[in-house]
Amino acid sequence: MTAESQMDVADEAPEKKLKYPKSVFFIISNEFCERFSYYGMRGVLPLYLKNSLKYNENSSTIIYHVFVMLCYFTPVFGGIMADAWIGKYKTILYVSLLYAAGNIVLSVGSVEGLTLPHKELSLLGLFMIAVGTGGIKPCVSSFGGDQFVIPQQERELQRFFSVFYFSINAGSVISSFLTPMLRQYHCLGSDTDCYPLAFGLPAALMVAAVIFFVLGSPMYKNIKPQGNIVLDVGGCVGHAVVRKIKSKEKKNNWLDYADDKYDSKLIADIKVLMSLIVLFSPTIVFWALYEQQGDKWTFQASRMNGDLGWYTIIPDQMQTLNAVLVLVFIPLFEYIVYPILAKMRLVRTSLQKLIWGGFLAAIAFVVSGILELKIKENEPLLPSSGQSELLLYNTFNCPAKVDGIGNTININPLGFTDINGIPAKSTNITITSECAGSWSGNIELQDEEVSSYLILKETNITTFLLNQKGSSEMLKSDSTSPKLKILYSGSNQLSILMKNTDNIMNIVVESGKHQSKMNDMPLSGKYSITVNGKQIEDVYLSQGGVYILMLEDGANAMVSQLLIIVQPNSINMLWQIPQYIIITAAEIMFSITGIEFSYSESPESMRSVISSLWLLTDSFGNIIVLVIAGFKMANEAIEMFIYAVLMAVTMLVFIYLARRYTISKKKALELEEDSIVLEEQTKI
């Protein structure tokens, strides 16, 4: 669950009593489809940027957070357009059409078989979606509220917001679980993931959202635009700043310089608003941490193992946990956790909830960082500067030994050896085989690279260079998929058909090439193999593993041997559950409480401004992520610890601000009481 879903719940403006307005069915259906579309698309977006568009992880993070930032920045303009110009109905309709078009553009841009500028189309689609989802954020819930008449239908209105809130989370839960599954299929020219299908379903749901909204048009109650308080606040603040710079007159508060043009009540309300803005500035850092569930934690899951035996979790499905836990935690905290903490005198006020929520977010990132350190232990170490790595594959059915690189190295039949940390230079080696003779010669080893050679027999024993710059082949897949390469000692062309329960992949070894390309396999699991129409032994490929399948022409049939070059992912994705539990608890205590507190503390006239500013804090939080991502830290664990420290320090500042806010509020109440007493005495 994100900021807008919580804001939708809190921004409950009561209304009338008569027949229950049937129009809200179309609004709730619209919201369900729109949230399904948004979270479904957003769930697979980080892996699409990295795996399909081939951005590196850091660039993918930057693009992802620019997108999210725009999603939470544009609501300000959507609110102004609805309140001051064309009304909520037209704003929702026009912007939703742009939103649906953006989904279609993104889906088309993800089709690999088309000769289109995929990156440019995808980024254009994302921009259109960001403007679309942001533009309707402040409008849909309030438009639903407009359908009721208050106070007659106040109870019905509260029920509407509960159902509206449920539709948001239902759309999120279903789409964040289902869409990653669609990504796994092969389609439309893609060798691995089917992003056109993964983006196509959200696009279809967004079109359905527009259709539902339009179908309800004859029933809607449309309230004409009455001006936007955000514009009034901006105008008052701007005027006060200009007059303060120009004027030599001294005033108690800089906002008082606007008293020549704006009424005293507006100025007083803005003063309260400003104190809340200062108090809630730490919220920005919270969103910087929270929003990384969508990319950093998904990338982390892609380096883990999702195999449960009876089901295999996909990395981008882990985000479903947050939406599910939110639905469970809201009543749990309300009826059990908060009462217990209140009795223990740990959490008794809204500000205390906010403080604990912030520290929980920091703890979640400490847990995430520790998990990342454990994952790093399982990743391959590539050669450092001045060094190289050598892979030698023995294609014979007898052992081979290698001399010339330190001690004699023995290689098993149809086996390999991996020699790391050797000087990057031309090196003379001797290879001896019991069944093929011997060979001596130089092999070239590149600096910070992995070189691989095939030991085979043509006329005599020899080596065949497979790859002199093969570091990329030693890296795990950007998804959890296993990687597989075929090596063949013969000179014929091979067509290898790899088949599991859901997918078929055809791998070709061209005549005389002795190797296929390194393939990202669609899924982990058991594969049956057919070579040139003849069945050979099945293989099992695990998540994150890098494999070589050695093929050798035997006397009667093809001989095969599966080699593990890089060990598969060993840490299960379920180890992410603790950090998801902690960040969701933080969200309940920090985010939802923040919404309620700011709504209750702000003047009634300022509540729509608070709504806009709350969404902006999420946008600014993503800017923090962009700044830190700009440093391109090589170690993700260190980056997570930095976020944890930043959040903890921010909460210490928040404690100081909260104490000042409580004191100033107490003084304000005392002054108000004194003025009332003075007024009564004057009357006497």
Phi, psi and omega in degrees: 000142182239184190302320186290329180292325178287322179295323180300324182287318186285332187277056185268103178262111185303162177205191197296180183226113182193221174286147178296125184294118181293340183298334184292338176301318181289326179291317179293319177297319177300315182294318178301312182295320181293317179292323174301314181298312185294307184289328176296313179294313184294329182297322182263356186300312182303316180289331176295315180298320185278313188274321185265312180277352173066029168284150175285173187298321181293315179295322177298319178299316181297311181298317181300315184282334170296318178300310181296321178302315179295324179300329183255357176266322184290342177303331178302316182286326176297319179295318179296316181299320182287317186277331188251340188239287192248359179087165185292317185300308182294324178298312180299315183295307185294316183289327177295324177297319176297318179301310180297319178298321178298320177298319180293317179299316179297318180297315179295319180296340182270358180280110186289335183287346181269144177275074183233157174286089189300315182296313183297316179296319181296316180293323176297315179300318179296320178297316179296320178294317180299315178295321182293306182294323178291322183296328182265350183308309185280359189256321192294310182296318180291327176294322175297319178296328179297341184284347181259159178247127185247141011269358185302324184247033183297320180294317178297324179296316179298320178295322178300315181294327176296314179293321179299314179297318179297320181297325177299309184286328176296315177299320180294313183298311184295313185290321182290342174269320188280315187300317176301330178293321179294329181299333187286342184282156174272137178194154168049048174088359180272135179278338184237273187268152180254078179291329176303324178284319180296325176271335183293320179296312175302324178297317179296321179292327178289323174298319177297323178299317179296318181297314178302316182295317181293322181300331180274000186308316182296340185263346187290145169263116183256123177262130183294149177302134182238019181098157184241122183296333178300319178295320179296316179297314178300318179295317180295314180297314179298317180295319180296318180296314181298315181292325179296321179293320185277327188276146175263352181290138179268134177229157183297323183224141184299334179290339180294345178291348179269005186289350178282343185236330185244149184286158187295328180294316178299317180296317179297319179295322179292327177299317177296318179301317181296322179294324177291324179298316178297315181298322186263010177300326177297342178303329181302316181292323178302314181293330176300321178284312187301317186290349181279359170301326185286333182237298184300316181286332175290317176299322177298316179298329180290346176260013182240176183253124181261010184285117177256003184093301180267347180203148178247118180285139175265141186309315184284356174279342182298334180296339178301330181305317183299312182296320180293315182296325178301314180297326179281319188286329183302305177292327180299314180290320185295319188255346183235302188295308182299315177300320179294314180295326178293319178295328179278000181060030178266320181226108182234344181232166178298320181295324177293322175300317181298318181296312179296321179299318179296316179293326176297321177299319178297317179297321179302322181281334171295314178299316179297321179294319178297318177298320180297322177299320178293323179295320182300330181297338184261001183266148182294144176264115180276159184300143176271181183300133179085356182239167181217171178229140183235128174248126177240127181250126180265114182270001184271158176274021176221161182294158173228151176232149186239129175239152178116349177234084182070222180288160177299135181247128178260135178242127180293159175303136184048039180240192180210165172230146180239110183251114184249159174072030178260152182301140180277092180197175175289126187233133178270127179230160175236129179244128180237132179234138181295333185247004184222356180096206184224163180214139175232144179174177181267143171238139182269127180244122184272150179295130178058030181231166177248118178256141181228138181228147177257127175267115183216176179238120172258264169280315175231173176298140180203177174244146179239121181291120177269312183198127178265343178230074188251025180301321183296331180289340180273351181276145176293159178298148178293338168260188178278000185300144172287158176245143184219136174232142178258130172244136184221129184280341182281177183254356181283162174277137179242141171243113185251122180258115179258124185226129169239195187295332187245340189223154173234131179232131178256122180244134184245134168251112184288155182303126177079356183273335177067000182206153170263178171284166174282122186254135168278112181284147185294323184215158169279166178125192184276134178238132168272147187233132174238125179248116183049042176087357181249132182287136172236186186295139177292158176230157176241123181249126182261160182300131175081354180282151173246123189236150169240128174257110180275131177238136181221135177290115177269180181296319183243334184207167178292132177261137182230153177211124179268125180249138176263110181274317175234129183299141178294166178301133185250338182269125184286146180299338180298342177290351173279346183304315180304316181292327177291321177298315183292316181292328178288321174299320177298319180298316180299314185283326186265304189287308182295318178297320179300319177299309183297317183295311182295325180293317182284330183277334185280150174300151184303323182290343185260002188293326177289328176294316178301320178301314180294317182292327178297317178293327179293328179299324175296318179299314180293328176299322178292332176294321177301317178300318180297319180296312181293322178297331179297339178281348176051057179292134183282334184254111182295329180296315178300319180299319180293323177294324177297316178298320180297315179296317179301317180293318181296315178297318179300321180290330174295319175296320181297321178302316178297314180295323180295320178295318178296320181295318180297318180295314182294324179293320179297318178296320180297320179293320178297317178297320180295318179294320179299319181294325178293316179299315180299320180295319179294319179296323179297321179296322180292000000 
